[in-house]
Amino acid sequence: MLGKIESPRLEKLEKEFLKSGGEWVEKSINYLFQVISSKAIFHANQVDIYDEQIDGSYPYIVRSTNKNGVRGYLKLLEVYLNPSNTITFAQDTFVAFYQEQKYFTGNKVKILYPKFPNFNKKQGLFISSLINKSIKDITWVNFSYMEKFIEELEAEHIEELEAYLTTTGLKDYTLTKKDMETLDKFNKLSENHLDRQTDRQTDRQTDRQTDRIRLEDVLDWQTSIKELNPLHLDKLSCNGDKYPFYGQATENNGIISYISLIDSALNNKNALPTILIHSNNQNIVYLDSPFYLKDGHGATSVLQNKNMNKHSALYLMGAIQKVIKDRFNYNAKATKIGLKNTLVEVPLKDGKYDFQFMEDVIRVIEKLVIKDVVIWTDKKIQATKKVVVKN
């Protein structure tokens, strides 16, 4: 209920509501709203903030408890705008505000997206006031409870991590004889002393012998890739499975958001292992799912090979990154022509690209990296054992 009502008109409305069969019930936020993260986090010290809203600018919502959470206004790429007609919730200050316009956000601001139709401003203002009323007594006083809560949460997450490591086979970090041999071969390959050598081809520009192979000969450039204008996504929207929408940003592995669009806009429908290389920033991404791609005027190379899996792809990504970070930059972009003629070191066996060796190398590296994680997990399991036993 709303509690004590001071206004006679509202009191009359309340009585009529109850008399007509209306009732107050408790529902979780998840029942009414989908709680989602903002599309991007913009820190105040890294953007230009306008005090007044000017043409092309949108509200910048932060954790403030006044002015509807608006710190000012930003003029940034509209693809990072969050939807209008939603409610924002500041995680630190425990305050909810209805947002009529599209907006950008700072850190620790969640978005409540309505699950029911015909949501409007009046409903938004009413529900946000109910949220604020229900959480007004939340404070930061009970430190012992917070510590206990974190202990319980940590114990739960540690158990989940242990289960994940066990299920994926990553918990076993002991190097086998085969692993040691693979590591030894890789080290020798790096020193150019391995019998398993890379094919010798002629660099067309210098007409000299090289131990490297043109990237075009290793990976297949995918054609007919659909690129999408972010401003036109609404026209393509549909109900269905959501897939990642990739841009050329380096954050979040290049993923802008997860969306559902018409089938003709989807790439990699068979979910094949795929490498993306963005020309503007030389960012390299691995994926093995269908995906959408932001319009970049053909700036993203989409690469596959029928013999490539996730592990061999990671090997190739390392080999590619090693070369292009020095060869390309913003002023000398990694165009498709430039990438195709880029020479990378690739192991061969019997004259063929040795994808099995690439996979073996990455699996050994996984073991070396995961070792410290497993040891840390085991220690935390013991440290939180009392918490787990009590429950």
MOBEL-V626071 format. One record per pair of residues at least 24 apart in sequence whose ideal C-beta (glycine too) atoms are under 10 Angstrom apart, sorted by the first residue. I is the first residue (numbers start at 1). J is the second residue. Records with the same first field share a line. If there is no record, write none. Layout:
# MOBEL-V626071
I: J, J
This chain:
# MOBEL-V626071
2: 126, 129, 130, 133
3: 133
26: 134
29: 87, 89, 96, 110, 112, 127, 131, 134
30: 112, 115
31: 115, 116
32: 87, 112, 113, 114, 115, 116, 119, 123, 127, 131
33: 86, 87, 89, 110, 111, 112, 113, 114, 115, 116, 119, 127, 131
34: 86, 111, 112, 113, 114, 115
35: 87, 89, 110, 111, 112, 113
36: 82, 83, 86, 110, 111, 112, 113, 257, 258
37: 82, 105, 108, 109, 110, 111, 257
38: 80, 81, 82, 88, 103, 104, 105, 106, 107, 108, 109, 110, 111
39: 77, 79, 80, 81, 82, 83, 104, 105, 111, 252, 256, 257
40: 76, 77, 79, 80, 81, 82, 104, 105, 249, 251, 252, 256, 257
41: 80, 104, 105, 106, 107, 108, 109, 251
42: 71, 74, 76, 80, 104, 105, 106, 107
43: 106, 107
44: 71, 72, 74, 106, 107
47: 71, 72, 74, 75, 76, 104, 106
48: 72, 73, 74, 75, 76
49: 73, 74, 75
50: 74, 75
53: 101
57: 104
58: 82, 84, 101, 102, 103, 104
59: 84, 88, 99, 100, 101, 102, 103, 104, 105
60: 103, 104, 105, 106
61: 88, 90, 97, 99, 101, 103, 104, 105, 106, 109, 111
62: 88, 90, 92, 93, 104, 105, 106, 107, 108, 109
63: 88, 89, 90, 91, 92, 93, 94, 95, 105, 106, 107, 108, 109
64: 90, 93, 95, 97, 106
65: 90, 92, 93, 94, 95, 97, 132
66: 95, 97
67: 97
68: 95, 97, 98, 99, 100, 103, 128
69: 93, 95, 96, 97, 98, 99, 103, 105, 106, 109
70: 97, 99, 101, 103
71: 104, 105, 106
73: 101, 103, 104
74: 103, 104, 105
75: 104
76: 104
77: 104, 230, 247, 249, 256
78: 102, 104, 230, 231
79: 229, 230, 231, 233, 245, 247, 249, 256, 257, 294
80: 104, 105, 230, 247, 249, 256, 257
81: 105, 230
82: 109, 111, 113
83: 111, 113, 114
84: 121
85: 113, 114, 119, 120, 121, 123, 124
86: 111, 112, 113, 114, 119, 124
87: 111, 112, 113, 114, 119, 123, 124, 125, 127, 128, 131
88: 112, 128
89: 128, 131, 132, 135
92: 140
94: 131, 132, 135, 136, 137, 138, 139, 140
95: 128, 131, 132, 135, 136
96: 124, 127, 128, 129, 130, 131, 132, 133, 134, 135
97: 124, 125, 128, 129, 131, 132
98: 122, 123, 124, 125, 126, 127, 128, 129
99: 124, 128
100: 124, 125
148: 387
151: 383, 384, 386, 387, 388
152: 384, 387, 388, 390, 391
153: 387
154: 380, 383, 384, 387
155: 380, 381, 383, 384, 385, 386, 387, 388, 389, 390, 391
156: 384, 387, 388, 391
157: 380, 384
158: 376, 377, 378, 379, 380, 381, 382, 383, 384, 385, 387, 388
159: 377, 380, 381, 384, 388
161: 373, 374, 376, 377, 380, 381
162: 374, 377, 378, 380, 381
164: 377
165: 370, 373, 374, 377, 378
166: 374
168: 366, 370
169: 363, 366, 367, 370
170: 363, 366, 367, 369, 370, 371, 373, 374
171: 370, 373, 374, 377, 378
172: 367, 370, 374
173: 366, 367, 368, 369, 370, 371, 372, 373, 374, 375
174: 367, 371
175: 364, 367, 368, 371
176: 364, 367
178: 360, 363, 364
179: 360, 361, 363, 364, 367, 368
180: 364
181: 360, 364
182: 356, 357, 359, 360, 361, 362, 363, 364, 365
183: 360, 361, 364, 365, 367, 368
185: 347, 357, 360, 361
186: 315, 347, 357, 358, 360, 361, 364, 365
189: 345, 347, 357, 361
190: 345
192: 345
194: 347
195: 349
196: 347, 348, 349, 350, 354, 357
197: 345, 347, 348
198: 343, 344, 345, 346, 347, 348, 353, 354
199: 346, 347, 348, 351, 352, 353
201: 343
203: 341, 343
204: 341
205: 341
210: 343, 345
211: 343, 345, 346
212: 319, 323, 342, 343, 344, 345, 346
213: 319, 342, 343, 344, 345, 346, 348, 353
214: 339, 340, 341, 342, 343, 344, 346
215: 277, 301, 303, 316, 319, 320, 323, 324, 338, 339, 340, 341, 342, 343, 344, 346
216: 303, 336, 337, 339, 340, 341, 342
217: 340, 343, 344, 346, 353
218: 303, 305, 308, 316, 319, 320, 344, 346, 353
219: 274, 275, 277, 301, 302, 303, 304, 305, 308, 313, 316, 320, 339, 340, 344, 346, 353
220: 302, 303, 304, 305, 306, 308
221: 301, 302, 303, 304, 336, 339, 340
222: 267, 268, 272, 274, 276, 301, 302, 303, 304
223: 302
224: 267, 302
225: 267, 268, 276, 291, 293, 298, 300, 301, 302
226: 261, 264, 265, 266, 267, 291, 292, 293, 295
227: 265, 267, 292, 293, 294, 295, 296, 297, 298, 299, 300
228: 259, 261, 265, 267, 292, 293, 294, 295
229: 294, 295
230: 256, 257, 294, 295
231: 295
232: 265, 295
233: 257, 259, 261, 265, 292, 294
234: 261
235: 261, 262
236: 260, 261, 262, 263, 264, 265, 292
237: 261, 262, 265
238: 262, 263, 265
240: 266
241: 266, 289, 290
242: 292
243: 267, 268, 269, 271, 287, 289, 290, 291, 292
244: 285, 287, 289, 290, 291, 292, 293
245: 291, 292, 293, 294
246: 276, 278, 285, 287, 291, 292, 293, 294, 296, 300, 302
247: 278, 283, 292, 293, 294, 295, 296, 300
248: 276, 277, 278, 279, 280, 281, 282, 283, 285, 293, 294, 296, 299, 300
249: 278, 280, 281, 283, 294
250: 278, 281, 282, 283, 285
251: 283
253: 283, 285, 286, 287
254: 278, 281, 283, 284, 285, 287, 291, 293, 294, 300
255: 285, 287, 291
256: 292, 294
257: 292
258: 291, 292
259: 292
260: 292
261: 292
263: 290
265: 292, 293
266: 290, 291, 292, 293
267: 291, 292, 293, 302
268: 292, 293, 302, 304
270: 304
272: 304, 305, 306, 308, 309
273: 303, 304, 305, 306, 307, 308, 309, 310, 311, 312, 313, 314
274: 302, 303, 304, 305, 308, 313
275: 301, 302, 303, 304, 305, 308, 313, 314, 316, 317, 320
276: 300, 301, 302, 303, 317
277: 301, 302, 303, 317, 320, 321, 324, 328, 334, 336, 339, 342
278: 333, 334
279: 324, 328, 330, 333, 334, 335, 336, 338, 339
280: 328, 329, 330, 333, 334
281: 328, 329, 330, 333, 334
282: 320, 321, 324, 325, 326, 327, 328, 329, 330, 333, 334, 339
283: 321, 334
284: 313, 314, 316, 317, 318, 320, 321, 324, 325, 334
285: 317
286: 310, 313, 314, 316, 317
287: 313
288: 313
298: 335, 336
299: 333, 334, 335, 336
300: 336
301: 334, 335, 336, 338, 339, 340
302: 336
303: 339
305: 353, 355
306: 355
307: 352, 353, 354, 355, 356, 358
308: 353, 355, 358, 359
309: 355, 356, 358, 359, 362
310: 359, 362
311: 355, 356, 358, 359, 360, 361, 362, 363, 365, 366
312: 353, 354, 355, 356, 357, 358, 359, 360, 361, 362
313: 355, 358, 359, 362
314: 358, 359, 361, 362, 363, 365, 366
315: 346, 347, 354, 355, 357, 358, 359, 360, 361, 362, 365
316: 344, 346, 353, 355, 358, 362
317: 362
318: 344, 345, 358, 361, 362, 365
319: 344, 345, 346, 347, 358
320: 344, 345
